[in-house]
Amino acid sequence: MKWHREEYIELMTFGRIERQMFVELFGPLVGLEEEWLAQGAFPDEINLTAFDFDYVDLVHCGGNTGLMGGFTPCVIEETNEYIIHLDQYGRKTKLCKGSATIPLPMDYPVKDMDSWLKIKPWFEFDERRIDWNKVEAAAKAQKEGALVLASIPGGFDLPRQLMGEEMVCYCYYDQPELMTDIMNTIADTAFKVLDRISDKITIDNLIVHEDMAGKSGPLIGPDLIRTYIKPYYRKIWDMLSSKGTKLFSQDSDGNMNPVIDAFLESGVNIMFPNEPAAGMDIVKLREKYGNKLAFKGGIDKHVLRQDKSAIIKELEYKLQPIMQKGGTVFGLDHRIPNGTPLENYRFYVDTAREMLNLPPRGKSKGWARMAF
């Protein structure tokens, strides 16, 4: 079922709840479609529209707050196994065919202040970052029920893209002036872009991608977040929220428990995908944070490869009454994993819909990624 933006905002701000929202955030992993086809899947099951997931139409606000310019991407080498690619950052990347959807960098452009200054203009403000035709189109779509999104570079993710994870973690201590300059640059650019746009249109949802944690926890702790990332987030969030923006969502895999408080202080009020395998438990987090933090995802994707009793147990826990009082978009905690039997997935969807008092699937077919 397609939701109106106002319905979605109400749900995620713990307001009026007319029904629960049940989604598929990301879709299948590479290779799962072939598995399901071999198990007799119908075309509308492969494209997920058969499962009647909820979604809201999305439209970007029309402003570019990240990389503008850079290198011209090109393929350097391609074999049956992989593709070596030059990306906009000037990095050589490698994509392994048939097993990955995201290429891995083989090198990075920033080593020190001098190398950063060479590419800094790619991240500085320019009036050309705003496409006013897209802003106008976003305003029109918003009137028709679409949710208007604005994205900003990740306070950890962008430096990681520029330096690699290891150097980023050293940079906070060895080259703090470099990290400060990167943060100040992207904060200034994002502020100028979104301040101008939000004078013309209300941005509904500020989004940021970090992916800064693994099973053992985040790659940086709360003190570094408060020192480097919080001022950046708050500069943008304080301005946008004063103009009517209600939602600030952060995408980060892994165990984010140790840094949730620091990000709440920074303005974040929605987190996803909340992976149970990494220690994220949305029920315990709701008990701890109440209406301060909303969630998307949180249902253990790995349970779908077990038996039906395990699926029921997971759903009874994650869909319990405390989670149905607003602030939760129910869905798997990331992509549907390979090895998930089609019959189990059908059972998962049908059982969850019943527990959430949603109509049986087949009434209104549709699906759209809800990873924002």
N, C-alpha and C positions, 0 to 999 in steps of 0.2 A: 504494500500500500504506500502510495506517495503522501508524504506529510507536507503540510504548509510550514514555512519557516517559523511562524509564531507558535505553532504547536511544538516544534522541536525546541525552541528557546524556553518555552514554559516547562517542558520536561526536564531540561538540563539545568534549570535554575530552581528546581523543586517547587514549581508553581502548580498550575492546574494540570491534572493528569486525567485525560479521557481514555487512554489505553496505553499499554506497554509497547515499547519499541523493540523489535526483534530483527537483527540484521546479520549480514555476512560482511565483515569489515574489509577483507582483502581479496578473497577468492582462493582458488586452488593453487597449490605448488606445481611447479613444472613436472609433468609426467602423470599427474593424477587423472587428467582428462582421458588419456589412453587407457588407464586402468578401468575407469568407469565405463568407457565404451565397450571394453571387453566383457563387462558385467551386464551389458544390456541397457545402458543409460539412454534416455531419450535426448534429442537435441536441446530441449528446454531445460533439462537437468544439467547438461554440460555448461550451458550459459547461465545457469542458476535461476532463471526466471520462473521455473516450475515451483519454486519453494516460497513464493509470495513474500519475500523479505520486505521489510520497511525501508524507506529511503526518503531523502529530501533532495530536491533539485538544488544544485550548487552553481554558483557563478563567482568568478574571481573579480575582485574590485577594480582591476585595471592598472595596478601599480607594480613595478618591479623593484624589490628592495634588496635583491641579491646581486649575483654576478651579472654585469652588463658589458658585453664585449668579450675579450679573451681570445683564445686561439680558435681557428676554424676546425671543428672536429673532422677527423678522417680515419679510415681504416688503414692501418700499417701492414697488417698481416692477417690472413684468415686461413684456417685449416678445417678439417672435419671436426676437430675437437675444440677449437677455441678461436676467438677473435682478439687481436691486439689492436687497440684503438687509441688515438690521440684525442683527449677530451678538451673542453673549453678552458680548463685550468692549465692546460699544457702538460697534463700527466699522461704517461702511457698506462693504459688499463688493459686487463685481461678478463674476458668473459668466457667461461667454460660452457660450451653448448650442452643443452639437454639436462643440466644440473643446476643452473643458476640463472637468475634474472637480473642481477646487479653485477657489473664488472668491478674487479678489484684493482685499485691503483698499484702500480709498480714503482712509482717515484712521486715526489711532491715538489711544488714550486717554491715553497717558503722554507728557508733554513735560518734566516736571521733578519734583522731590521732592513738591511740593504735589499735583500731579495723580496721582502714584503713591499717596500716602497716602489719597486718596479711594477708591481701589479695592483697597487693600492688604487690607482685611478679607475679600475674596473668596479670598485665598490663604493666610490664616492658619488655624491648626489649630482644629478643632472636632470633638468626639466624633461628630457626625453624619456625618463623612466616612467612617466605617466602617459597612458594612452586614454585620452579623454573620450574617445569614441567608445572604448570598452567600459569606461566609467558610466557613460550614459546608458549603454546596453545593460549594465549591471543594475542600474536604478530601475529600469523597465522590468527586468526579470524579478527583482525584489518585490515589486508591486504585484507580480503574478504568483508569488509564494516561494521564490528561490531564496536560499540562504547565501548571503554575501560574505565571501572569505577574503582575508588578507593574510599573506604569509610573510614571515621574517626569517632571516637566516638563523640557524641554531647557534646559541652562544658557545656551545661546545662543538657542535657538528661542523660549523664552517671552519674554525681553526683546524679541526681534525682533517677536513678535506684538503686544507692547504699544507699541512705539515705531517700528517699521519699521527696515529694515536700516541705512540711513544714520545715523539717530540713535543706534542701538546702538553703531556703530563709533566715533562721537564721544563717546558717554557714558563709555566706559572712561577717557577722558582729561579730558573737561570736567566730568563729574559722577560721579566714582568712588564718592562716598558713596551716590548713588542706586543704582548697580549693586550695591554691597555690600549694601545693605538688601534689594534684590530677592532676591539670592542667599541671604542669611541667612534670609529669610522662607520661601522655598520649601524650603530645606534643613531648617529646623525642622519644617515641616509634614510633609514626606515622612518624616522620621525618626520622628516621633511616630505617624504612621499605620502605617507598615510595621513599626515595632518592636512595636506592640501585636499586629498581625496575625501576625507571624512567631513570636510566643509560642504561637500556636495551630496554625499550619500552616507547613510548610517551603515558602518561595517558591523555585521552581526557576529562574526567569529574570527578572532585572531588565532593563527595557527603557527606552530613552530615544531620542527623536526630535530630531535637530538640523538636518539639511539646511542646513549652514553653508558649503558650498563650491560653486564652479563649476569650469569647465575650467581656469582659471588658478590655482586653489588656494582655500584657506579664507579666509573674510572676517576672521578674527582669527588671530593666530599663537600659537605655543606659550607664550610668556611670559604673555600674557593668560589663556590657558587655565589655566596653573599658578597664576596669582594669583586668578582669580575662579571658575573652574569646578571645578578639581581639589578644593578643600576641600569643595565641595558634593557632588560625586560620592563622594568618599572617606568622608564622614560617613555616607552611606547604605550604600555598599558594604561598608565595614568591619563595620558592624553586621550586615547581612544575611549576609555570607559567614561570619561567626562563628557563625551559626545554621544553616548548611548550604546556603545559596544558592551554586550553582556557576557560573551563567552571567550575564554582563552584556553585553547586546547594544546596539549603537548604530547607528541608521539615519541615514546622511548621504550624499546624492548628492555628485557632484563629486570633485575631487582632494583627498583628505585626507592625502596622503603627508607634507606638512610637519608635521602635528600628530599623527601616529599615536603617536609616542613619548610625547607629553604625555598622551594619552588612555590609553595603557597604564599609565602611572604613576597615573592616576586610577581604575583598576580595570577598565576596559573589556577584555573578552577575546573579543568577537565583533564584526565590522564587516560591514555590508552597505549597498548592493548592489554596491559595487566596480566602478564604471563604467570600462571600458577607454577609451572616448572621452575621458574626463577624465584619463587617465594612470594609472589603477589597474590593476595587473597582479598578480593573486593568486599567480601562480607565483613572480615575483620577491619578492613580500612574504613568501611561505612560506620561501623561501631565506634571507631576511633575519631573520625573526622566529621561525622554527621553531614550536614548540608554544606559544608565548606568545600567539598570536593566531589565532582561527578565522575562517572566512569563510562568507558565504552569497552566492550570485550569482556575478558575475565573468565570465560568458560573454557576449561581445559581441552584444547584440541586433541591432545594425545589420548584422552578417554574414548574418543570415537573409534580407536583401533582395538578397544577392549570389547567386553560383551555388553549386552543391553542393560543388565543390572547395574553395571558401572556407570553407564550413561544416565540412567534414572537417578542414581545416587548423586552424581555431580549436579544434575539439574535441580534436584530437590534442595540442594544446599545453596546453589548460586541464585536460584529464582525464588528464594524464600521471601515472606511478606516484607521484611525490613528493606529488601532490595527493590520492592515494587512501589515504594513511596516517592518516587521521583529520583532524578539524577543518575539513572542507569540506562544505557543502551545495551541490551543483551546481545551477545554474540561471541564467537570463538576468539581466542586470544591472539590469533594471527592467521596466516594462511592455512587452509585445509591441508593436512599433511598427506604425503604419499602413504599408501597402505591403508587408507580409510575405506572400508567396504561401502559401496553405494547403499546397500540395505541399511547399514548402521547410520549413514548420514540421513537417509529418509526418516528413519526412526527418531533420530535426534531432533530433526526439524518438527516432525509431527508431535512428538512428546512435549517439546518446549512450547509449541503453539497452544497445546491443550492446557499446560500449566499456567500460561500467561493469559488464558481466557481469550485467545485470538481465534478467529474463524479458521476452519480447516483450509489448507492450501488448495489452490486451484481456482479461487474466486477472482483474484486480480493479479495477474502475473507481472512481475517486474523485479529488477535488481539493479543496484548501483553501489559502487564502492563507498563505504562510509569511513574511510581512513583519512580523516582530516581533523 
